[in-house]
Amino acid sequence: MTPDETGALVLALLAAGVIAAAWGWTPAGRSIWPPASLAVLAAALATAVPAELEGETPVAVGMALAGLLAVAGGGPVTAWVFAFVDRQGGTGAQSMQQAEKVLRGGAWIGGLERAAVAASLLAGWPEGVAISLALKGLGRYPELRNQENTGTAERFIIGTFTSVLWASACAGVVLLAT
């Protein structure tokens, strides 16, 4: 494969990831599509190393697809990780489930966080990631500080790490291919 063909494959994989991520939001797709979008993202990352996205249009399309995948795919993947953590049982599972009630708006905040992380990295401004995380931490501080339930802080940390890693990987596909 030529580098241009590999670049086209990267764009196709990103588009497939966006479709898989969209299906991850459906009730029936919550267990199947997050791992599928994770596999497609891994394939895109592996393919991006020898790829070359050259020209304004392919790079812009790649950035748009990576941003969409970061925002749309991060929610189902984060919920999938929470479901895995909750299945582990023990005394922490109930406190983790109760934390969801305290950390209201998490899906919206997570989507905005992933958009900010992906945009910052794609713009070549990694400091934006630190600013985004600082704002999120400061905004959630009162809810986290006033909890006797340690599951709330754990859920916040797990969700944040999952979300940031996902958005970084999505942006990394385009950065590796350019």
N, C-alpha and C positions, 0 to 999 in steps of 0.2 A: 504494500500500500504506500502511496505517496503521502507526504505530509499533509497535502491539501485534502486528500480522501480521508485521512485520519481525523483532520479537523472537522470535516462534515460528519464523521461518525460521532465525534464528541458532541456536536450540536444535536444529533439525533438521539443520543443517550440522554442528554439534558432534557430534551422534549419528552422522551419516554418517562423520565423521572417526574416531570411535572404532571403528566397524566396519572402515573401511579400514585403520586402524592394527593391528587384531587380525589381519587377513589378511596384513599385512606381516611377521608373525612366521613365516609358513609358508614352507617352502623354495621353493615355486613362486611365492610372492608377493613375494619380496624385491626383485625388480627393478621390479615394477609398482605395488604398493600404497604404498610410501613417497612417490613423487612424487604419487600420487593423494591421499594424506592431506595432503600439502603444499598441493596445489591447493584441497582442501576447506577447509583452515585459512585460506588466503588469501581465499577467498570469504567465510568467516565473519567475518574481520577487516573486509573491505570492507562487509559487510552490517551489522556491529555499529555502525558510525558513526551511521546514522540510526535505529537500533533503540532500543527502550525495554523493558528487562526490569524490570517493576514487580511488586511483591508478593514475599512471602517465598518462595513455591513456585517461581516461574520463576527467581528469582535463585539459589536453592539448587540447582535442577536444572542451571542453567548452570554453577555452580561445580563441581558433581560431574562433569559431562561434560567441562569444561575440565581438571579434575584427571586424569580417566581418560585423556583424549587426551594430556595432557602426559606421563604415565608410559608408557602403552602405545605411543604414536606416536613418542616420542623415540628408542627403541631401534632400530627399523627405519630411521628417518631417519638416525640417526648411523651405522649400518652402511652405509647407502647412500652417505653422504658418504665414509666410509673406502674403500669399493669404488671410488668415483670417484678418490680420491687415489691408491690403489694402482694403478689403471689408467694413471696418468700416466707410469708407468715411471721410467726413470732409476735412479740409484744409490740414491735414497731409498726406492724401493718395497720392496725386500727388507728394509731396516731397519724400515720401518713394519710389515711383516707379522710380523717377529720381535718387535716391541714388544708385540703381542697376547699373547704367551706370558708376558711380564714383568708386564703389567698385568692379572693375573687378577681375576676378579670384576667386571669393568668394567660388564657389563650390569646387575648388581644395584646396584652403586654409582651408576650413571647413573640408574636408576629412582628410587632414593631421593633423589638430587640433584634430579631434575626434580619430584618430589613436594614437596620442601622449597621449591624456588624458586616453584612455582605456589602453594602454600599461603601462603608469606610474602607474595607479591604480592596474592593475593586477600584476605588478612587486613589489607592496608594496612600491612604491616610490611616495607618493602624492605630493612631492615638484616639481615633473616633470610637474604637472598640472599648477602650478604657473609659471614655466619657459615658458611653451608653451603659456600661456595667455600673459605673458609679451612680448615675441617675437612677437606675433600677434599684440598686441597694439602698440609696437614700430614701427613695419613694416607699420602699417596703419596710424600712427600719421600724416604724412604729408598730406595724403588725407583727413583726418578728420579735421585737423586744418585749412585748406584753403577753407573750405566750408561755404557759407552763408546759405546753406540749412541744417536745423537741422535734416531733415529726414535721412541724411547720417549717422550721429552719432547714431540716434535711430535704424536704420537698422543694423548697426554694433553691437550694444549692444543686440538687440533682437536675431540676428543670433548667436552671441557668446554664449549667455545664453542657447538658445535652443540646440545648438550643444554640449555644455559641459554637460548639464543635460542629454541629450540622451546618450552620451558616458559613463557618470558615471553610469547611470542606467544599461547599457549593461554590464559593468564591475561588477557592483553590483550583478548581477545574479550569476556569477561564485563565487564571494567572499562570498556570502551568502550560497552557496551550498558546499563550501569546509571547 
